[in-house]
Amino acid sequence: MKSCLVMLTKVFPFDSGEEFIENELPITAKAFDKVVLIATSTADNAIRTRAVPYNTIVHRISASEIMRRVKPQMIKNFFHIPVAYYGPREKKSIGGSPMRRLYLAYFIAKGKAVAEKSSGLLKKMDLSQYDAIIFYSFWFYDTALAALELKGACSAKRCATYSRAHAYDLYDEKSITHYLPLRPYLLENLDRVFPCSDDGSNYLKTKYPESSDKVSTAWLGTNDFGTGPSKVGTEFHIVSCCHIVPKKRVVLLAQALAMLSGSGLKLKWTHCGGGNGLEKLKAYSTKNLGFMECRFPGELNNTELMKFYKETHVDLFVNTSDSEGLPVSIMEACSFGIPILATDVGGTSEIVRNGENGFLLDADLTPETLAKEIEHIAHMPLPELQKLRCASRKIWESDFSADKNYRLFAERISRPNI
């Protein structure tokens, strides 16, 4: 049986973003004869920056082109929401909120626009040779709706639709309106939804028990580059890695470090990642962290980041987010045998086992609490720190290896009834 995977991303493999797909695609693609990858929301002048497997064809759709299609249709949808999408539960979720109604109108228009444009691209290809065509949305969002629309027009002997789910596309309460459109519709019609954490799976199963049989956890994974180098010197090196946006709360870490100025610890901090908040973070560090070494290399591609971990001893990885799915940044740190200090949000506790390979902190932590925990870990005897390091690597080997997790995932979406 010849099979084709149609994968819908946001921007991958163009520009930057969705770096975790770099680990997945080479493994997933091996389970299919052909992969058609459609980046559905790229910049007009997007540059392809990542390689793809030999059997993968790449197309892109610009975000501006989609928005030109969305705006007029969104207005029509606001006043006349298509009946197929407006079930009793959706009506109840919207209530009398104009903002939620507008969000739904936009969501439907966006999903359909992506589907229409993607369908046009697919029609230019000869897909009749494939017995099975699998539509796979990397996000449980508008591309998941687009995947369903594409399946509806599919004439292959076997068609199926799958979607991953992460964080912003999963937890209603994290949305500005505390509402995400078409959850009941998507869960009812997709063949399966794969949250990237048990926390996400339990959330969907609890909220939508009628569709619980459609939900299965599929952890992401990272590649194996071995462990980091041994410690040299007396510096306690802390690393954080994320795009600097408010929900990541990197400033909490900076504030906590400032409180350790009189601790006697020889500290070093490296933050990997860019974002609009980077310059403010640098300014704060210049003013308040002059007693320690601070480095801000900015946004690194995955190759550069892995090289950094491979060549640099890191004593502690810190994540201060107020919400997460299951952070790939923590998976990467664990793979190098680095202890973790992180907020207990989303699926973080599935990789950070409290007291085993690191420590979990309350989501509403203060700089004072974070400072005390960093100081506590920095003063731990070397044998105890080494136990944390070994546990981090073992947890990664057991549960978060890209090769292991993506082979299993590819098997599940490429074969029926798995």
C-alpha positions as CSV (number, residue, x, y, z in Angstrom):
1,M,0.0,0.0,0.0
2,K,1.5,3.3,-1.1
3,S,0.9,6.1,1.4
4,C,1.3,9.9,1.4
5,L,1.4,12.2,4.5
6,V,0.1,15.8,4.1
7,M,1.6,17.7,7.0
8,L,0.4,21.2,7.9
9,T,2.7,23.5,9.9
10,K,2.8,27.2,10.6
11,V,6.2,28.2,9.2
12,F,8.5,25.2,9.2
13,P,10.8,24.7,7.3
14,F,11.0,28.5,6.6
15,D,12.6,31.2,8.7
16,S,12.7,30.3,12.4
17,G,10.2,28.6,14.7
18,E,8.7,25.1,15.2
19,E,12.3,23.8,15.8
20,F,11.0,20.6,17.4
21,I,9.7,19.5,13.9
22,E,13.4,19.2,12.9
23,N,13.7,16.2,15.2
24,E,10.4,14.6,14.2
25,L,10.2,14.9,10.4
26,P,13.2,12.8,9.4
27,I,11.8,9.9,11.4
28,T,8.1,10.3,10.5
29,A,8.9,10.7,6.8
30,K,10.4,7.1,6.7
31,A,6.9,5.6,7.4
32,F,5.5,7.1,4.2
33,D,6.3,6.9,0.5
34,K,5.7,10.7,0.1
35,V,5.4,13.6,2.4
36,V,3.8,16.9,1.3
37,L,4.6,19.6,3.8
38,I,2.6,22.8,3.7
39,A,3.7,25.8,5.8
40,T,0.4,27.6,6.1
41,S,1.4,31.0,7.6
42,T,4.8,32.2,6.3
43,A,6.1,35.7,5.8
44,D,5.8,37.1,2.3
45,N,9.6,36.9,1.9
46,A,10.1,33.7,3.8
47,I,13.4,31.9,3.4
48,R,13.7,28.2,3.7
49,T,16.2,27.5,6.4
50,R,15.8,23.9,7.3
51,A,16.5,20.7,5.4
52,V,13.8,18.1,4.8
53,P,14.0,14.4,3.9
54,Y,14.4,13.3,0.3
55,N,10.8,12.1,-0.1
56,T,9.3,15.5,1.1
57,I,7.9,18.2,-1.1
58,V,7.6,21.6,0.5
59,H,5.0,24.3,-0.3
60,R,4.2,27.5,1.5
61,I,1.3,29.8,1.9
62,S,1.8,33.4,3.0
63,A,0.0,34.7,6.0
64,S,-0.9,37.9,4.2
65,E,-2.6,35.9,1.4
66,I,-4.7,33.9,3.9
67,M,-5.7,37.1,5.7
68,R,-7.0,38.6,2.5
69,R,-9.3,35.7,2.2
70,V,-10.2,35.6,5.8
71,K,-11.4,39.1,6.5
72,P,-14.5,39.3,4.2
73,Q,-15.5,35.7,5.2
74,M,-15.0,36.4,8.9
75,I,-17.6,39.2,8.7
76,K,-20.1,36.9,7.0
77,N,-19.5,34.1,9.5
78,F,-20.1,36.5,12.4
79,F,-23.7,37.1,11.4
80,H,-24.3,33.6,10.0
81,I,-22.1,30.9,11.6
82,P,-22.2,27.8,9.4
83,V,-24.6,25.3,11.0
84,A,-22.2,22.4,10.8
85,Y,-19.9,24.1,13.2
86,Y,-22.4,25.6,15.6
87,G,-23.5,22.7,17.8
88,P,-25.2,23.1,21.2
89,R,-22.0,23.0,23.1
90,E,-20.3,25.6,20.9
91,K,-23.3,27.9,21.4
92,K,-23.1,27.4,25.1
93,S,-19.4,28.2,25.1
94,I,-19.9,31.4,23.2
95,G,-23.0,32.5,25.2
96,G,-23.6,36.2,24.6
97,S,-19.9,37.1,24.1
98,P,-19.3,39.1,20.9
99,M,-15.6,38.5,21.2
100,R,-16.0,34.8,21.3
101,R,-18.4,34.8,18.4
102,L,-15.9,36.9,16.4
103,Y,-13.1,34.5,17.4
104,L,-15.2,31.5,16.1
105,A,-16.0,33.4,12.9
106,Y,-12.3,34.1,12.4
107,F,-11.3,30.5,13.2
108,I,-13.7,29.0,10.7
109,A,-12.7,31.5,8.0
110,K,-9.0,30.8,8.6
111,G,-9.3,27.1,8.6
112,K,-11.3,27.1,5.4
113,A,-8.9,29.5,3.7
114,V,-5.9,27.3,4.6
115,A,-7.8,24.3,3.3
116,E,-8.8,26.0,0.0
117,K,-5.3,27.1,-0.7
118,S,-3.8,23.8,0.3
119,S,-6.3,21.9,-1.9
120,G,-5.2,24.0,-4.8
121,L,-1.6,23.0,-4.2
122,L,-2.4,19.3,-3.8
123,K,-4.5,19.3,-7.1
124,K,-1.3,20.2,-9.0
125,M,0.2,16.9,-7.8
126,D,-0.6,13.4,-8.9
127,L,-1.8,11.9,-5.6
128,S,-4.0,9.3,-7.3
129,Q,-1.2,6.7,-7.0
130,Y,-1.5,6.6,-3.2
131,D,-3.9,4.2,-1.5
132,A,-3.7,6.1,1.8
133,I,-3.5,9.8,2.4
134,I,-3.0,11.0,6.0
135,F,-3.6,14.6,6.9
136,Y,-1.6,15.7,9.9
137,S,-1.9,19.0,11.7
138,F,1.0,19.9,14.0
139,W,-1.3,22.2,15.9
140,F,-4.8,21.6,17.4
141,Y,-5.9,24.9,15.8
142,D,-7.0,26.2,12.5
143,T,-4.8,23.8,10.6
144,A,-6.7,20.9,12.3
145,L,-9.9,22.3,10.8
146,A,-8.1,22.6,7.4
147,A,-7.0,19.0,7.7
148,L,-10.7,17.9,8.1
149,E,-11.7,20.0,5.1
150,L,-9.0,18.3,3.0
151,K,-10.1,14.9,4.2
152,G,-13.6,15.6,3.1
153,A,-12.4,16.1,-0.5
154,C,-10.0,13.1,-0.4
155,S,-10.8,10.2,-2.8
156,A,-8.1,7.8,-1.7
157,K,-9.1,4.3,-0.4
158,R,-8.0,5.4,3.1
159,C,-8.0,8.9,4.5
160,A,-7.4,9.9,8.1
161,T,-6.8,13.1,10.0
162,Y,-4.6,13.5,13.1
163,S,-3.6,16.5,15.1
164,R,-1.0,17.2,17.8
165,A,-2.0,19.5,20.7
166,H,0.5,21.5,22.8
167,A,-0.5,24.4,25.1
168,Y,-1.9,27.6,23.5
169,D,-3.9,25.4,21.2
170,L,-5.2,23.2,24.0
171,Y,-5.9,25.0,27.3
172,D,-9.0,27.2,27.1
173,E,-8.2,29.3,30.1
174,K,-4.9,30.4,28.6
175,S,-6.7,32.1,25.8
176,I,-7.5,35.9,26.1
177,T,-11.2,35.0,25.9
178,H,-10.9,31.8,28.0
179,Y,-12.3,30.0,24.9
180,L,-10.9,28.1,22.0
181,P,-13.1,27.5,19.0
182,L,-14.5,24.2,17.7
183,R,-13.1,21.9,20.4
184,P,-16.2,19.6,20.3
185,Y,-16.3,19.6,16.5
186,L,-12.6,18.9,16.1
187,L,-12.6,16.1,18.7
188,E,-15.6,14.5,17.2
189,N,-14.4,14.5,13.6
190,L,-10.6,14.0,13.8
191,D,-9.5,10.4,13.9
192,R,-7.2,11.1,16.8
193,V,-5.7,14.0,18.8
194,F,-2.3,13.6,20.3
195,P,-1.5,16.0,23.2
196,C,2.2,16.3,23.9
197,S,1.7,15.6,27.7
198,D,-0.4,13.4,29.9
199,D,-1.6,16.7,31.5
200,G,-3.0,17.8,28.2
201,S,-4.6,14.4,27.5
202,N,-6.3,14.4,31.0
203,Y,-7.5,17.9,30.4
204,L,-9.3,17.0,27.1
205,K,-10.6,13.7,28.5
206,T,-12.1,15.5,31.5
207,K,-13.6,18.4,29.6
208,Y,-14.8,16.3,26.7
209,P,-15.5,12.8,28.1
210,E,-17.6,11.9,25.1
211,S,-14.4,12.1,22.9
212,S,-12.0,10.6,25.4
213,D,-11.3,7.6,23.1
214,K,-10.0,10.0,20.5
215,V,-7.2,11.3,22.8
216,S,-3.8,9.8,23.3
217,T,-0.6,11.2,24.7
218,A,2.4,11.4,22.2
219,W,5.4,12.9,23.9
220,L,7.8,14.9,21.7
221,G,11.5,14.0,21.8
222,T,15.0,15.3,21.1
223,N,18.1,13.9,19.5
224,D,21.0,12.3,21.3
225,F,24.2,14.4,21.3
226,G,25.6,12.7,24.4
227,T,26.2,14.3,27.8
228,G,27.8,17.7,28.5
229,P,31.4,18.1,29.6
230,S,32.6,17.7,33.2
231,K,32.7,20.6,35.6
232,V,35.9,22.8,35.5
233,G,36.4,25.5,38.2
234,T,34.1,26.7,40.9
235,E,31.5,28.7,38.9
236,F,27.9,27.6,39.2
237,H,26.5,27.9,35.7
238,I,22.8,28.5,35.2
239,V,21.2,28.3,31.8
240,S,17.7,29.3,30.7
241,C,16.4,28.9,27.1
242,C,13.2,30.4,25.7
243,H,11.8,33.2,23.5
244,I,11.5,36.2,25.9
245,V,7.8,36.9,26.1
246,P,5.7,37.7,29.3
247,K,4.5,34.2,30.0
248,K,8.1,32.9,30.2
249,R,8.8,35.3,33.0
250,V,12.6,35.3,32.5
251,V,12.7,38.5,34.5
252,L,11.9,36.4,37.6
253,L,15.1,34.6,37.2
254,A,17.0,37.8,36.8
255,Q,15.4,39.2,39.9
256,A,16.2,36.1,41.8
257,L,19.9,36.2,40.8
258,A,20.1,39.8,41.9
259,M,19.1,38.7,45.4
260,L,22.1,36.4,45.5
261,S,24.7,39.2,45.2
262,G,25.8,38.7,48.9
263,S,25.6,34.9,48.9
264,G,29.2,34.3,48.3
265,L,28.4,32.1,45.3
266,K,30.4,32.4,42.1
267,L,27.5,32.5,39.6
268,K,27.3,32.6,35.8
269,W,24.1,32.9,33.8
270,T,23.5,32.2,30.1
271,H,20.1,32.9,28.5
272,C,19.6,31.5,25.1
273,G,16.8,33.0,23.1
274,G,15.6,36.3,21.6
275,G,12.4,38.2,21.7
276,N,11.1,41.7,22.3
277,G,12.1,41.6,25.9
278,L,15.8,40.8,25.3
279,E,17.1,44.4,25.5
280,K,15.2,45.1,28.7
281,L,16.6,41.9,30.2
282,K,20.1,42.9,29.2
283,A,19.6,46.4,30.7
284,Y,18.3,44.9,34.0
285,S,21.3,42.6,34.1
286,T,23.8,45.4,33.5
287,K,22.3,47.4,36.3
288,N,21.7,44.6,38.9
289,L,23.9,41.6,38.1
290,G,27.3,43.2,37.8
291,F,28.6,40.8,40.5
292,M,28.3,37.8,38.1
293,E,28.9,36.9,34.5
294,C,25.9,37.1,32.3
295,R,25.7,36.1,28.6
296,F,22.9,36.6,26.1
297,P,23.8,35.0,22.8
298,G,20.3,35.7,21.5
299,E,18.3,33.3,19.3
300,L,20.3,30.2,18.4
301,N,19.3,27.7,15.8
302,N,19.1,24.1,17.0
303,T,22.5,23.1,15.7
304,E,24.1,26.1,17.5
305,L,22.2,25.3,20.8
306,M,23.2,21.6,20.7
307,K,26.9,22.7,20.2
308,F,26.6,25.0,23.1
309,Y,25.4,22.2,25.4
310,K,27.9,19.7,24.1
311,E,30.8,22.1,24.7
312,T,29.7,23.9,27.9
313,H,29.3,22.6,31.4
314,V,25.9,23.6,32.8
315,D,25.1,23.1,36.5
316,L,21.4,24.0,36.4
317,F,18.6,24.6,33.8
318,V,15.9,27.0,35.0
319,N,12.4,27.4,33.5
320,T,10.1,30.0,35.1
321,S,7.1,29.8,32.7
322,D,3.5,30.4,34.0
323,S,2.2,27.9,31.4
324,E,3.6,25.1,29.3
325,G,2.7,22.0,27.3
326,L,5.8,19.8,28.0
327,P,8.9,21.9,27.3
328,V,11.2,20.7,24.6
329,S,13.9,23.0,26.1
330,I,13.8,20.8,29.2
331,M,14.0,17.6,27.2
332,E,17.1,19.0,25.5
333,A,18.7,19.9,28.8
334,C,17.9,16.5,30.3
335,S,19.5,14.8,27.4
336,F,22.8,16.4,28.3
337,G,22.4,15.3,31.9
338,I,21.6,18.7,33.4
339,P,19.5,19.1,36.6
340,I,16.3,21.1,36.2
341,L,14.5,23.7,38.3
342,A,11.1,24.5,36.9
343,T,7.6,25.7,37.6
344,D,5.1,22.9,38.0
345,V,2.8,23.9,35.1
346,G,1.3,21.9,32.2
347,G,3.2,18.6,31.7
348,T,6.5,19.8,33.2
349,S,6.2,17.3,36.1
350,E,6.2,14.4,33.5
351,I,9.9,15.2,32.8
352,V,11.0,16.9,36.0
353,R,10.6,14.3,38.8
354,N,10.8,16.3,42.0
355,G,13.9,15.4,44.0
356,E,15.0,12.9,41.3
357,N,16.4,15.0,38.5
358,G,15.5,18.4,39.7
359,F,12.9,20.3,41.6
360,L,9.5,21.8,40.9
361,L,8.3,25.2,42.0
362,D,4.8,26.6,42.4
363,A,3.5,28.5,39.4
364,D,3.1,31.6,41.4
365,L,6.6,31.6,42.7
366,T,8.4,34.8,43.8
367,P,12.0,35.9,43.1
368,E,12.7,35.3,46.8
369,T,11.6,31.7,46.5
370,L,13.5,31.1,43.3
371,A,16.7,32.6,44.8
372,K,16.5,30.3,47.9
373,E,16.0,27.3,45.7
374,I,19.0,28.2,43.4
375,E,21.2,28.8,46.5
376,H,20.1,25.4,48.0
377,I,21.0,23.5,44.8
378,A,24.3,25.4,44.4
379,H,25.3,24.3,47.9
380,M,24.4,20.7,47.4
381,P,27.3,18.2,47.7
382,L,28.8,17.1,44.4
383,P,27.7,13.5,44.8
384,E,24.0,14.6,45.2
385,L,24.4,16.9,42.2
386,Q,25.8,14.0,40.2
387,K,22.8,11.9,41.1
388,L,20.5,14.6,39.7
389,R,22.6,14.7,36.5
390,C,22.5,10.9,36.0
391,A,18.7,10.9,36.6
392,S,18.1,13.6,34.1
393,R,19.9,11.6,31.4
394,K,18.1,8.4,32.4
395,I,14.7,10.0,32.3
396,W,15.5,11.4,28.8
397,E,16.7,8.0,27.6
398,S,13.6,6.3,28.8
399,D,10.9,8.7,27.8
400,F,12.0,11.6,25.6
401,S,14.3,10.1,23.0
402,A,13.3,11.5,19.5
403,D,14.2,8.2,17.8
404,K,12.0,6.2,20.2
405,N,9.1,8.5,20.4
406,Y,8.8,9.5,16.8
407,R,9.2,5.9,15.5
408,L,6.2,5.0,17.7
409,F,4.2,8.0,16.6
410,A,4.9,7.4,12.9
411,E,3.7,3.8,13.3
412,R,0.5,5.1,14.9
413,I,-0.4,7.5,12.2
414,S,0.7,5.4,9.2
415,R,-1.2,2.3,10.1
416,P,-5.0,2.0,10.7
417,N,-6.5,1.1,14.1
418,I,-3.3,1.8,16.2
